[in-house]
Amino acid sequence: MRSTRKLIFALLSCFLWGGLLVAESRENCFSCDIKVRSLKRPLDLRGRWLFTREDLPQNKDPETDTSSWITIDAPGTWNNAYEDGETFEVGWYRGNFRFHSRLIGKKAVFYVDAYMSRLQIFLDGKEIMSRKGRHTHEQYHSIQPIPVVFEITETRHVITMRVDTRLMMGVYQLPFQLRPYREFDPVITFYQLFAGELRNISAYVLLVFGLFFLAVYARTRYALYLAAGLTGIGIFPFYAFPHDNMIKLVDPEKLWILHYIGINCLALGHVTYSQYFWKATPRINRINFIVVAALAGLLVAMTFNFNMFIFQIVRKVTFLYSFWMAMHLVWNCWHAFRANSRLFILLLGEATFFVCSVHDILLALGLIHSTSLIFLGTLISTTSILYLTAVIFAETYTQNRQLLMHVGEVNQNLERTVAARTHDLYEKKQNLSLILQSLPEGIMAFDASFRILPEYSLALERILETGNIEGRDIFQLLFAHSSVPMDVQAQMRSVLALSFDEPVLNFDINSDLLVKEFQASIRGSIKVLGLTWSAVMAENNQITRVLLTISDVTQVKRLERESQRAKLRSKIVEAVLNGSVPRIQDFVVGAQNALRPYVEAMKVGQLTDEQITGLYREVHTIKGNARTFDLQDLADNAHQVEKEFEELKRRSENMESEQIVFILQDLLDTLHHIENVETDVVARLSRAEQQTEHNVHPRLWRMFKNRWEHLSPEHAALELPELQQDIQMMSYRQAQPYFADLVHGFDEIAAQLNKPAPTIHFDIPNELFMDAALAKAVNDILVHMIRNSLDHGIETPELRRQANKPERGQVTITFRPQGRGFILDYVDDGCGLNLEKIRNRAMQLGLREALAQDPEQLVQSIFMHGFSTAEDVSEVSGRGVGMEVVARELRTWKARLRWNQMAQAYTEAQLLPFDISILFPSGSVVASGSGHEVRIAL
């Protein structure tokens, strides 16, 4: 009879279980049928689990109908479980386990991490674990995986979990396993230690260190200790609130909300601490404090009146804003490490914190399945801060101890030497006063209010030409009428303000930001003043005053310029000997004429943006031509003007005329001096040579005479336009001499680029004559194009050898007469233009040519103002001006440019060879033959 009942019960069980499995059998459902053949190794339970948000008591029963349940990733978020997007706090998980018969009677451990949520676990409908709140006699396992031990009594068991959480994430993280039961399981022990005891111990250790550094700050008033102390205290809520010790005293739901405050406090403390070793950002710090305080206030408010929707937003903002602050502090630590290698431990700790933050944000968003690492990252980073602060404290303490020892030694002999020392001090004071008044440099000191102290040298009044010095603001006295921009003055104020009452380390680190030399307008004259900044420290090794030494280096700078001008005179004399003075004269006069409209405009008022752009372009052209004529001082001045223009445009949208006058003065003076030197030297030349320059060339005269001397006045009147053109042609000169200087004018530029100077081949017919103005324009065009080829097109010797090219680049320039004009063929053997790189740069600048499919439209980008594919700005290129000058000259002379290999570049390697032809429709003539045999090309 008993055996019959067992048989009936077995049949009913099979029928019931079979029906349930059929009902729960669905595609991509891991928990519908979990087969457990052995427990020698842990069984990973990650996968799609049966899930429902309907909170019904019968959900725990094995026979419950689950046809309406869905499947969801575990571990994973609930956010996308249902399409309606509603938030909910309770979720049920269900797993059907099939155990091998040999496992019956053995114990197993269901190991799950639900992260501070209220949790119930049922085995075949019977509750085997409950985590509901404060309970003195049980562990809550708030942030640790929960080991739930049960005995396998059947081949089939149903494990159901009810998770009550506001995170919208039930099974939060790994581990999620079915483990064999062992009296000592090292894995479970490790997780209990790592996420439980170690976290709790760390919370109180860091709290003690934080309180210690707050006490140190109270005695020293050094803000670094304040930042370190608040960092140690700020992490306490994040570490300690989720622990069982706190949960037994306070409602876990409130602690669970409040522990998020520790995340933002941690990030805020770390980013503030990092600024003591790199650039301080008080404005950003205020914004960070306001945001963190607002988020903390919202979290505290939710402990009294919880709102699920608002909480989800606050939680995400908390993570994202902390992530932003983590990026900021890693940036600070990287720059601080580059300035001081001893800060490597700080960089390592904060980089670990950043990596762990990224990992846990992905985990919280359900994008990865892993174990939370934020505790490890914050522990390492906070420990690195406290360690570094302790090292600084120990060094300061050691220094103070050494100072105390010295003071003790001095005190032992003080009574015997006080009288002698007093007399010596009096004599030294008298001597120091005499020295101070006789020094040629101006010496003064100022305090934290930036007010000048009464003790200063008499030379200061002579240098600044004023006796009203004592008590004045240092910046108002020195920089009110100077070339130092307002933003630089503000930066200097900030650096000095952060240095007072602080160790000298801060001053030394930021001393490079203090201006060392500037120009000032003093009583109508321009002076160049040199500055030397020195910190004056008190007994506690903190800065109380700053000593400033001022030197008038105007004469030194003037002597340097005189020396440069002497060199320039020798250059002009050399130019006289080789016959290139007329071209230099044309260049200087043209440069002065180009700058004169802008100088006149500055006298009237402020320049427009278009005028500033035009002035920048003219300066760039002057620099290129100066290097062609080997006028290096003028080229250096023009390059310095370019750099200062860029700095002014970067700092402010509107540039004052006074600032422009400052930076143009040297350039204008140099041009004027070149003109004077030319006048002195050229005045001694033969007048016959000057007249020859303006005489009609015999070939042109014969050509003109042969065409017009046999025509009657009536016929000549009918061909008046041709007659006017031929009369104008009489002023043309042979083309070849105009371009002679270009062949060897690029040696210095090539040396700066670490390339051999290119071989420049000119093919200019002897019979080609050209208008002087057109020749100058073509000369400017070729200067910019050759510079562009040398910098961008022609490769380094190593790359040219790899491409089987000669180490020295080749540039070929051919003049082909055509009608009354000519065609200029220009080709170099470099790598050509990278069309894809040009397109990317054009897209960055927002040029419409970037969208063009026709490569001929795309390459028009290189002629735009400011366009350059150079990664860095150098003395040679990178400002996007040279090719713009080329385009401007082409438009002026109505010339047309054609790329000779455009189709090949478009279809092959996206590399366009620099092979162009430019048609100049007028401005030249071909005269050939001798005697009466003259050919005129019209």
Summary of the structure (lengths in Angstrom):
residues: 938
radius of gyration: 42.1
end to end distance: 130.0
largest distance: 149.4
contacts: 2830
relative contact order: 0.04
helix: 55%
strand: 17%
